[in-house]
């Protein structure tokens, strides 16, 4: 299978796996197959409250996060990369689910966190990695390419209550809005 198609299939499998998990929680969920910027799945409760969810899927134990300057201020001191302050995410409460697809007879694993929590975890991961190499990338000092390992996300495993809490928050806001009118 061509690499581009294989990546699409992996992404699609992750989105459907997330929808299945949300269904087990009593929620309606539908994937959008990459056609909506910013999120991949929409979760809906019985009160028609909707929560968008970004899904990232891997067959392994890490996910490519792209240019690390999306998450943290970056400066250089020669070849040394210096990480500054965390950047503010555009949608800090957006729910992200990182999926690692289980191989034969293994369960899929889900790591559920907010966009802000992801930024914090990703920067923690970058700092750890850069400290190990004194801030200089071994093979390509100019690269700002980054990834996050499963070990950094394990504390967020199966935090599906985050989705329920967000839906409850929306319902409470709806009730409050109706009572004010």
VENTATA-V102269 format. One record per helix or strand. SS is the DSSP state (hx for helix, st for strand). FROM is the first residue (numbers start at 1). TO is the last residue. Records with the same first field share a line. If there is no record, write none. Layout:
# VENTATA-V102269
SS = FROM-TO / FROM-TO
This chain:
# VENTATA-V102269
hx = 3-24 / 68-70 / 115-132 / 150-156 / 161-180
st = 28-31 / 41-44 / 50-58 / 62-67 / 72-77 / 80-86 / 95-100 / 109-114 / 145-149 / 157-157
